[in-house]
Amino acid sequence: MGRERRGRTVRGSSFGQPGISGRDRVGEPKSEEKPFQISKREVWEAYQKVKANKGAPGVDGVTIEDFEKDLKNNLYKIWNRMSSGAYFPPPVRAVPIPKDGGKGVRILGVPTVADRIAQTVVASRLEPRTEEIFHTDSDGYRVGRSAIDAVAKCRKRCWKYDWVVDLDIQKFFDSVPWEFIVKAVTANTDQRWVLLYVERWLRAPLQHPDGSLEEREQGTPQGSAVSPVLANLFLHYAFDVWMARNFPSVPFERYVDDAVVHCTSERQALAVRVAIGQRMEEVGLKLHPAKTKIVYCKDANRRGGYRHVSFDFLGYTFRPRQARNKQGRSFTAFLPAMSRDKLTAKGREVRRWQLHRRVNDTLADLAEAINPIVRGWMNYWGHFYRSQMYVLLRRINTYLMRWARKKYRRLRSSKRIQAWWERLVQQAPGLFAHWRWTTEGALVAGR
């Protein structure tokens, strides 16, 4: 009596919950009878990951909230099609994103919610195997590792090694050859369906904002759920294993396609740079001729100079900076801090908030809106030389003071706004996340 017609959920069933198996639909076979062994738990857990990551809708316009309106049925469709070999991905929505510093745009590929779930199922199958083989200095998109870990290792090695090869792989996600990705996947799975769906995702076209479809012959869209593990797997063989075999004494940090190599001398750096360039060509890629450079890690103990004494890595700029030793004496050290491009980009974002125009909001409303964003900036760029961020945080204060002047006419004078500001930060020091580091106002700019 509890069953419904074929194609609809059974009353009382709970897709993805532990222990659910057997005939969940009238006329549907058990999962064990499917050509491919994919459990419903895997699909359920993939959905939970996609939901936690949020993200924009794909070409179908379906949001996470829309998807959840018929959650059981939508998850069942993904499981049924994947386990039957009948899952075909829709086009990927192409989203142009401005690069930091106004240096052109990069194209992000946004799959549909359902496709992100399917990709996450495959990524979750590949990740346990890849974790067994990946190099210790490959930190990108791996459990228990972060970009900050890579930056921290890079900082220590810059103190130990005088020279750096700052690598930039030209248009990596747009040009990585499919044949090598497929070979890398084949070497690390015996599940035929994993390879089947990887090949289908690689071939999925990009749909541009005007609706036109772009067929692709290489690359993997940056932004898809499966792309990070595919990129890491490819570069594991193309770079990590090759470096360990050919330059075992040369350390490096790699975060997906962003890599830094440390050398003991300029001569060694030049040789490594040439060899890596040749290796990239062997695997169908190219180093960017202008952005790939050799850098001298100049500090107080290193004499002489060089054309390049700075480089960017994961949003940080490494260069000579003033520091203090334990005795309080000032000296020059080679240190990372938030890059100028990131400061400029985040400054523009603060301007787009237009806090000073939101006069119908309260201070609590403003804090609720911006604190999660600012806290994220602080958590990332505050790890090293955080004083570089202060100019950005003070800019937020400037807009808050402009907001107060527009909202309250009595605060138009400099003395009154200053008194109001000092009283506010004393009474509510934790109202805004960035006040942990700076509560200074900017009265001149705020006028």
Buried (B, 14 or more C-beta within 10 A) or exposed (E): EEBEEEEEBBEEBBBBEEEBEEEBBEEBEEBEEBEBEBBBBBBBBBBEBBBEEEBEBBBBEBBBEEBBEEBBEBBBBBBBBBBBBEBEBBBBBBBEEEEBEEEEEBBBBBBBBBBBBBBBBBBBBBBEBBEEBBBEBBBBBBEEBBBBBBBBBBBEBBEEBBBBBBBBBBBBBBBBBBEBBBBBBEEBBEBEBBBBBBEEBBEBBBBBEEEEEEEBEBBBBBBBBBBBBBBBBBBBBBBBEBBEEEBEEBBBBBBBBBBBBBBEEBEBBBBBBEBBBEBBEEBBBBBEEEEBBBBBBBBBEBEEEBEEBBBBBBBBBBBBBEBEEEEEEEEBBBBBBBBEBBBBBBBEEBEEBEBBEBEEBEBEEBBEEBBEBBBEBBEBBBBBBBEBBEEBBBBBBBBBBBBBBBBEEEBEEEEBBBEBBEEBBEEEEEBBBBBEBBBBBBBEEBE
